[in-house]
Amino acid sequence: MAAIPFLLDGGGEGRTTVLLAHGAGAAMDTPFMGAVAAGLAARGLRVARFEFGYMAARRSGGAKRPPPRAEKLQAEFLDAVSELACTGPLIIGGKSMGGRVASLVADELFACGRICGLLCLGYPFHPAGKPEQLRTAHLEGLRTPALICQGTRDPFGTRTEVAGYALAPQLRLHWLEDGDHDLKPCRTVTGFGQEHNLNAACAAAGDWAEGLV
């Protein structure tokens, strides 16, 4: 297996590391991922970003194919956990699809003491426009402490929709006002932009992570 190239932010011996995967259509070095990594690092966390194979292949001229199903990416996430050098506690997660894949392997890793938490940024509770196709079955019995930072008008799960889901008590939700799937609000409605919500998400994640260790 080829070495996995990580993007690292923050540091310090024994600090909590947050391992983040990207969303379905955007790479690990997008402005969103960069802002989140910088925001978490500013709050004392070490952040590692990586890409799934299909996305990494695009960098070398590979075809721009759609991602595999989330279930088929679990092995790649487990490989990233195994390869990442980490001297302190580890949290896994990601944006959208990346967070969903992390959530599918979280309990396996938590049960054997390899991670202490799960962080999802814009969780895809269902496909856009298909609220009946829920992706929440595994979240109902989740044992891993988890935080989902979600925009209140996210088309993959609004605040109104999520309020009716049966989610595990270990899963906390932090709502970002008027945020879409990228946590971006409508400035004319809220008076502030995406940076405000990203900062709020990073602050909430930092406080939550501190409580895990």
C-alpha positions in Angstrom: 0.0 0.0 0.0 1.4 3.4 -1.0 2.0 5.9 1.8 -0.9 8.2 2.5 0.0 11.9 2.1 -1.5 13.9 5.1 -1.9 17.6 5.4 -1.0 18.6 8.9 -2.0 21.7 10.9 -1.1 22.4 14.5 1.0 20.1 16.6 2.6 19.5 19.9 3.5 16.2 21.6 0.5 14.4 23.1 -2.1 16.8 21.7 -5.4 15.5 20.5 -5.4 14.8 16.8 -8.4 15.2 14.5 -8.3 13.1 11.4 -10.5 14.6 8.7 -11.7 13.3 5.3 -13.2 15.4 2.6 -16.6 15.5 1.0 -17.7 13.6 -2.1 -16.8 16.2 -4.7 -14.1 18.4 -3.2 -10.5 17.6 -2.2 -8.8 17.9 1.2 -7.3 21.3 0.4 -10.4 23.3 -0.4 -11.0 26.6 1.4 -13.6 25.0 3.6 -11.2 22.2 4.7 -8.3 24.6 5.1 -10.4 27.0 7.2 -11.6 24.2 9.5 -8.1 22.8 9.9 -6.7 26.3 10.8 -9.6 26.9 13.1 -9.2 23.7 15.0 -5.4 24.1 15.2 -5.9 27.6 16.7 -7.8 25.9 19.5 -4.9 23.6 20.4 -5.8 20.6 18.2 -3.5 18.8 15.8 -5.4 18.3 12.5 -4.6 15.7 9.8 -6.3 15.7 6.4 -6.3 12.9 3.8 -7.9 12.0 0.6 -9.6 8.8 -0.5 -8.1 7.1 -3.5 -10.6 8.2 -6.1 -10.0 11.9 -5.2 -6.2 11.4 -5.1 -6.3 9.9 -8.5 -7.7 13.1 -10.0 -4.5 14.9 -9.0 -2.5 12.6 -11.3 -4.8 13.0 -14.3 -7.2 10.3 -13.5 -10.8 10.4 -14.7 -13.2 12.5 -12.6 -15.4 9.6 -11.6 -18.1 9.8 -8.9 -17.0 8.5 -5.5 -17.7 4.9 -4.5 -20.5 4.2 -2.0 -19.6 5.3 1.5 -19.6 1.7 2.7 -16.8 0.9 0.2 -14.5 3.6 1.6 -14.4 2.3 5.1 -11.2 0.3 4.5 -9.4 3.4 3.3 -10.4 5.3 6.4 -9.2 2.5 8.6 -5.9 2.5 6.6 -5.5 6.2 7.3 -6.0 5.7 11.0 -3.4 3.0 11.0 -0.8 5.0 9.1 -1.2 8.3 10.9 1.4 8.8 13.6 -0.4 10.0 16.7 1.0 10.3 20.2 -2.2 11.6 21.8 -5.9 11.0 21.7 -7.5 10.7 18.2 -10.8 12.0 16.9 -12.0 11.0 13.4 -14.4 12.7 11.1 -14.8 14.8 8.1 -17.0 16.9 5.9 -20.2 15.4 4.5 -19.4 12.1 3.0 -16.0 12.0 4.8 -17.8 12.3 8.1 -20.3 9.7 7.1 -17.6 7.2 6.3 -15.9 8.0 9.7 -19.2 7.4 11.4 -19.5 3.9 9.9 -16.1 2.8 11.4 -16.2 4.8 14.6 -17.7 2.2 16.9 -15.2 -0.4 15.8 -12.3 1.9 16.6 -13.8 3.2 19.8 -14.4 -0.3 21.1 -10.7 -1.1 20.9 -9.6 2.3 22.3 -8.1 3.7 19.1 -10.3 6.8 19.0 -12.1 9.0 21.6 -14.6 10.7 19.4 -16.3 11.4 16.0 -16.6 14.9 14.5 -18.9 15.5 11.4 -19.2 18.8 9.6 -22.4 18.9 7.6 -23.6 15.3 8.0 -25.6 13.9 5.0 -28.6 12.5 6.9 -30.3 11.8 3.6 -29.7 12.5 -0.1 -30.8 16.0 -1.1 -34.4 16.1 -2.0 -35.0 12.6 -0.7 -35.7 12.9 3.1 -37.3 9.4 3.1 -33.9 7.8 2.4 -32.4 8.1 5.8 -28.7 7.3 6.5 -29.2 7.2 10.3 -29.7 3.6 11.3 -26.1 3.2 12.6 -26.4 6.6 14.5 -29.3 5.3 16.6 -27.1 2.9 18.5 -23.8 4.8 18.2 -21.5 4.3 21.2 -18.8 6.7 20.2 -19.0 10.3 21.6 -19.9 12.4 18.6 -20.4 16.0 17.6 -22.2 17.0 14.4 -22.0 20.6 13.3 -24.9 21.2 11.0 -26.4 24.2 9.2 -30.0 24.8 10.1 -31.1 24.8 6.4 -28.8 22.0 5.2 -30.6 20.2 2.3 -29.1 16.9 3.6 -30.8 17.4 6.9 -32.4 20.5 8.2 -32.9 21.3 11.9 -36.6 20.5 11.6 -36.0 17.2 10.0 -33.2 16.1 12.3 -35.4 16.9 15.4 -37.5 13.9 14.4 -34.7 11.4 14.2 -33.9 8.8 16.9 -30.2 9.5 17.5 -28.0 8.0 20.2 -27.5 10.1 23.4 -23.8 10.1 22.8 -24.4 12.2 19.6 -24.5 16.0 20.1 -25.7 18.5 17.5 -24.4 22.0 17.2 -26.5 24.1 14.9 -25.1 26.9 12.7 -27.7 29.6 12.0 -29.0 29.6 8.4 -26.1 27.4 7.3 -26.3 25.3 4.2 -24.3 22.1 3.6 -21.1 24.2 3.7 -22.4 25.9 6.8 -22.7 29.1 4.7 -25.6 31.4 5.7 -27.4 34.0 3.5 -25.7 37.2 4.5 -28.8 39.3 3.7 -30.7 37.1 6.3 -28.1 36.8 9.1 -25.8 39.8 8.5 -22.8 37.5 8.6 -21.0 35.1 6.3 -19.5 31.6 6.2 -16.5 32.6 8.2 -18.7 33.3 11.2 -20.3 29.9 11.1 -17.0 28.1 10.5 -15.5 29.9 13.5 -18.5 28.9 15.6 -18.2 25.3 14.5 -14.5 25.2 15.3 -15.1 26.7 18.7 -17.8 24.2 19.5 -15.6 21.3 18.3 -12.7 22.6 20.4 -14.8 22.8 23.6 -16.3 19.4 22.9 -12.9 17.8 22.2 -11.5 19.2 25.4 -14.2 17.4 27.3 -13.3 14.0 25.9 -9.8 13.8 27.5 
